[in-house]
Amino acid sequence: MNILILEDEELAARQTVQFLERAGLVTEAPPVVRSVEKALNWLQTHPRPDLIFSDIELLDGNVFSLYERFRVTCPIIFTTAYDQFLLPAFRGNGIAYLLKPFDYEQFQEALNKYQLLQQSLAPTAAVPALTPEIVRELGQALRQNAQPQYKQRFSVRMRNGLYVLQTDDVAYVQADEGVTFAVDGAGTRYPLGGTLTELERQLDPTRFGRLNRSELVNIAFVEKVEPYFNNRLAVKLRASSVTLTTSAAQTPEFRKWLEG
């Protein structure tokens, strides 16, 4: 069975793969695509999948912008945390969905609906697909009602396994020699996927402010800010010997951010 997973969170993607393996639908891990642009490229260059598991928010935007640009004709099971305004639209249009967080029983129920659909169709019949009208309706519901959904945690691959790091525990984020790290209050560094700019878009801008080209800081860990050389600021962190500095170019924006 040819399955495509559109999901930007590693932990959620791994869970979906594990559930598919448990259900006996795949013998090897299906492709996982994390962004709209990469998903568009994948769909244009690969055979049509039999089924797509699709998150709503990907790294570079919401997935409906993908479906507006590429007509997907296979069934889609959406995985979403947007329960208040998208689910009525899903139900009204007969679209399958899984509300995060979901367990294996809920996952199996969604799969059963997909399998019943397949069995009910004649061999030459077309599978009901997202029409342009439905895609526009869903995209409009998302744009009108959605509050920004910022990252709450990171799943970090460490030497001894997968570690879940809450964004509340991140003191600052630092790009160092091509690798982006989250640093907690104790000074432990956790390697993250993606660039600093990509991570900045995923984090709540009221909580994480840009210091310079290579660092973001969590306001909850800022103890004191003092003038520094050449129109820069020294940022002292709580319960830590670490002092970060703004760049001269970023200092005005950082001052505005401090004021809230």
N, C-alpha and C positions, 0 to 999 in steps of 0.2 A: 504494500500500500504506500503510495507516494504522498507524504504529509509534509507540510511547510509550517513552521512555527514563527510567528512574528511577535517578538518579545524582547524588551530592552533590559529586563532584570534577569541576571544570571540565575538566581535562586528559583524564580518562577519558571524559567525555561527548563531548568534541570528537573523540577517537579513534573512538568508536563511530559518530558521525555520518559521519566521513570514510570508515570502512569500509563503511557502508551506501551512501554515494554511489559508492564504488568498485565495489560489487557491483551497482549500477544499480537498487537497490530504492527509492530516494527521489530526487526532483528538487529538493526543498527540505528544509531541516533540519527533522527531526521535533521535537515538543515535548520538552523536558528538564525534569523535575520533581525537586526536590532534597530534599523533606521528605515525611513520611508524611501529614501533614494536607493539604498541597497536592495530593498524589497522590489522596487520597480525594475531594477536591473536584473534581479534574479528571475522575476516573472517573464521578462522579455527574452531571456536566454535559456530557459529551462522548459521541459515539458510541463503541461498543466498539472498541478497537484490534484489528488483526489479529495483532499480535505485541508483546510487551513485553520489553525488555531491562531487567533489574532487579538493581541492586546490593542487598546485604544490609543494610548500615548506611547510613541516610540521616541528615540533619541532626538530626532530632528523635526518632530511635529506629530499631529494626530493622524491616525491611519486612514481616515476618510479622504484625506487629500490624495492618498495612493489610489483608492478605489474610484475617485473622480477622474484619475488619469489613466487607469488601466481597468478594463472591464473583466472582472473575475467571474468565471462561470461555474466554479466548483462550490460546494457548500463551505460555509465559514461558521466556526464556533467562536464567538467573541468571548474574551476573558477580560473582565472589567471591574473596577471599583466604583464606577459611576452608577450608583443604584437609583438615584432620585429622578433623573430626567431622561436618561437613555433607555432604561428598562421598559417604560411604557411604549416607547417607539419600537423597541425590539419585539415586544409581545404583540403589538398591533400589526406588525409586518411578518410575524411568524419566524423571526430570526432566533437562532439558537445562541445561548449565552451562558457563561459561568461567572458567577459573582465572586470576586476575590475576597478573602481566601476561600478556596474550595478544597474538599477532600476527595478521596478516590471514589466514594459512592456517588457524589454529585457529578464527578467526571464521567463515570460509567453511565449515568443516566443520560447525559448529553450525547455520549457515543451511541447509546441504544436508539435515541431519536434519529440520529444520522443513519444508522443501519436500517431502521424501519423505512426511512425515506428512500434509501437505495433499493430496498426490496419491493417497494410499492410502485416503482417506476418501470415502465416497459424498457426493454434493452435499448431502444432508439430514442427514448424520451429525453428531453433536456432537463437537467437538474434546475430547480428554481434558484435564481441567482439574485444578487443585489441589482436592482434596476437603477439607472441614473437618478430617477425621482426619489427612491428610497435613500440612496447615498446622500443626496442633497438634504433630505429631511433630517437624517441623522447628523450630518455635519452642522446644519443650522442649530439643532438642539444642543449640540456640544458647544458651539461658539456662543450661544445666547445664555446658557445656564451654567457652564462649567466654571468652577473656581480653579485657579492654577493648582495642579497636583504636583507638589514638590517631593523629592526623594525623602523617604523616612529612614531608610537604612541601606547599607551596602552589603552585598555578599562577597566576601574577600577570600580568595584561595590562598591559604597559608600552607606551610610545610606539613602541618599535622592535620589538615582538613580544611573544610569550608567554615569561615568565621563570619558571623553576622554582626556588623558594626552599626549601631544606631547613629543617625546624623547628630542627635543631641550630644553624643559623646565625642564628636570631632571638634578639636580645638582649632585646627587650621588645616588647610589643604595646600600642598606644595608640589610643584613640578620640579623634578631634579633629574637632569641628564636623560630626558626623554621619557621618564616614568612619573606618573602622578601618584602622590601618596596622601592618604588621610592620616593625620597625627592626632592621637587622643590626648587627654589631659596629663597622662603619665609619660608622654613622649614616645609611645609606641607607634611605629610607622606601618601603615597598611597599604600595599600596592593596589591601585584601582585601575580599571580599564578606562580608556578614553582620555582626551586631552583636558587641560584645565578649563578651557573655554566651554567644552561640552559639559563638564561637571558643573560649571557655574550656572548654566542654563537649567540644570536639574535641581539646584538647591534654592531654598527660599531666600530671595534677595534682601529681605528684612533681617535675616539672621546671619547670612554670609556676605561679607563685603570684600571687594577687591583691594588688595594692598599694592600690588605691583604686577609685573608680567608673570610672575611665578607663584604667587601666594594669594589665598583667600583666608579670611579669619572669621571665626564664629563670635558674634557679639557677646554671647554668654560667657566667653572665656577672657574677654578684655577687661583688665583691671584698671589700667591707667594709660593715657596717651600724652606724650610730651613732645615739645619741639625738638627737632634733630637738625643735622647739618643740611645746608642747601635746599631749604624749603621742604624738607621731609619730616615725617613724624615717626617717633619711636613708640611702638605699641607693646606694653608690658602685659603678659598673660597671668591670670590668676593662678596662685599656688604653683608657680613655675619659674625657672630661671631664664626662660626663653623670652627674648625681646625681638619682635619683628619690626620691619621698617617699611614705610610707604615709599614709593618712587615720587620724585618731584612732580611728574606729570599726573600721577593719580591722587596726590594729596588733596586738591580741591574737591574731587568727587568723594573721597573718603570722609572729609569733614562733613559734607552734606549727609552722607549715609549715617554717620554717628548721631546726627540730630534727629534721625528717624523720618 
